Every structure is written in C-alpha cells, then in structure tokens.
C-alpha cells in the first residue's frame, strides 16, 4: 500500500506541513500511522478524511467541533446518526452562507455596472442624471 509523507500530503491539499502538524496536535488525525522513526505516513483514506476536515473548516466549523466529528468516526457505527445530523446542520449553514454570498454578488455586480457607466461617461454625475 502506497503511503505519503507530510510534505506530499500538504502539497496535494494545498496546505502547509505546519497546518497538518497543528491538526495532529488538535487530535484531528488519530488515524495517521507513524513509521518506526515517528514520521507520519499517510494513506489514501487519510487524505480523503483530511479533505473532509478541510471542507468542514471552510464552512466555518470550529476545530473543536471537527474534533468531535473525528471522535465519532473513531467510535464507529454507533455514531452514524450524530454524523448524519452534523452534516445536515452543515448543509443548512452552507445554504445560508450561499444566500449571503449571492446578495453580496448582486451588490458587487451593481457596483461594477455603476462604475463602468461612470467611467464611460467620465463622471459619477451620470447616475444623478438617471434618477
């Protein structure tokens, strides 16, 4: 079975080795095995779980809550319901974030049009004339 070094995993996930070591210290990587010299050796399944950690982190989930999720994974099938509920909650959070981003994008698009029109006219006064 192929294994990967911390630097290879960091490059793959566009993280730093420091970030991966931090995750390890926070208990987010209990699944990663170490070689006889103590060097972390990552498997494909470890990388997949790290992608989930990064996904959860990108939604604003605190490290402490991600740690709870990792603990549930370690506990096995008895925590399937908790994990399912957690992902439903994350889904709702992301949907709200997407709505907020959509509103932000609408304002940004308006301001792009506003400034493009002002640039063409050579003045913002063009918008006063339109009202």
C-alpha positions in Angstrom: 0.0 0.0 0.0 1.4 3.4 -1.0 1.9 6.0 1.7 2.7 9.6 1.5 4.9 12.0 3.5 3.5 15.1 5.3 5.0 17.3 2.6 3.4 15.3 -0.2 0.0 15.5 1.5 0.4 19.2 2.2 1.2 19.8 -1.5 -1.8 17.7 -2.6 -4.2 19.5 -0.3 -2.6 23.0 -0.8 -1.8 23.2 2.9 1.4 23.6 4.8 3.1 20.8 6.8 2.7 23.2 9.8 -1.1 23.1 9.3 -1.1 19.3 9.2 1.0 19.1 12.4 -1.4 21.5 14.0 -4.3 19.2 13.0 -2.4 16.3 14.5 -1.8 18.2 17.8 -5.5 19.1 17.9 -6.4 15.4 17.6 -7.8 15.6 14.1 -5.6 12.9 12.7 -5.6 9.9 15.1 -5.9 7.7 12.1 -2.4 8.6 10.6 0.2 5.9 11.3 3.8 6.7 12.1 6.8 4.8 10.9 9.4 3.4 13.2 11.2 6.7 13.3 8.0 8.6 14.2 7.4 10.1 10.8 3.8 10.3 9.7 2.8 8.1 6.8 -0.5 9.0 5.2 -2.7 6.5 3.3 -5.2 7.5 0.6 -8.0 7.1 3.2 -6.2 9.6 5.4 -6.1 12.1 2.6 -9.8 11.6 2.0 -10.6 12.3 5.6 -8.3 15.4 5.6 -10.3 16.6 2.6 -13.5 16.3 4.7 -11.7 18.2 7.5 -10.8 21.0 5.1 -14.3 21.1 3.8 -15.8 21.4 7.2 -13.2 24.1 8.1 -14.1 26.1 5.0 -17.7 26.2 6.2 -16.6 27.9 9.4 -16.9 24.9 11.6 -14.6 25.3 14.7 -11.7 22.9 15.2 -13.3 21.7 18.4 -16.5 20.6 16.5 -14.4 18.9 13.8 -12.6 17.1 16.5 -16.0 15.8 17.8 -16.7 14.5 14.3 -13.3 12.8 14.1 -14.0 11.2 17.5 -17.4 10.0 16.2 -15.7 8.5 13.2 -13.3 6.6 15.5 -16.2 5.3 17.6 -17.8 3.7 14.6 -21.3 2.9 13.6 -22.8 3.8 16.9 -22.4 7.5 15.9 -23.8 7.4 12.4 -26.9 9.4 13.5 -24.7 12.1 15.1 -22.6 12.4 12.0 -25.6 12.5 9.7 -27.2 15.2 11.8 -24.0 17.2 11.9 -23.8 17.1 8.1 -27.4 18.2 7.8 -26.6 21.1 10.1 -23.5 22.0 8.0 -25.7 21.8 4.8 -28.1 24.4 6.3 -25.2 26.6 7.3 -23.7 26.5 3.9 -27.0 27.2 2.2 -27.3 30.4 4.4 -23.8 31.3 3.5 -24.6 30.9 -0.2 -27.6 33.1 0.1 -25.5 35.8 1.8 -22.8 35.4 -0.9 -25.5 35.7 -3.6 -26.7 39.0 -2.1 -23.0 40.2 -1.9 -22.5 39.3 -5.5 -25.6 41.2 -6.6 -24.3 44.3 -4.9 -20.8 43.8 -6.4 -22.3 43.3 -9.9 -24.4 46.5 -9.4 -21.3 48.5 -8.4 -19.3 47.1 -11.3 -22.1 48.4 -13.6 -22.2 51.7 -11.8 -18.5 52.3 -12.1 -18.4 51.1 -15.7 -21.1 53.5 -16.6 -19.4 56.3 -14.7 -16.1 55.5 -16.4 -17.7 55.7 -19.9 -19.4 59.0 -19.0 -16.2 60.3 -17.3 -18.2 61.1 -14.2 -20.4 59.7 -11.4 -22.8 62.5 -12.1 -24.3 60.3 -14.9 -26.1 58.4 -12.1 -27.6 61.5 -10.6 -29.0 62.4 -14.1 -30.6 59.0 -14.4 -32.6 59.4 -11.1 
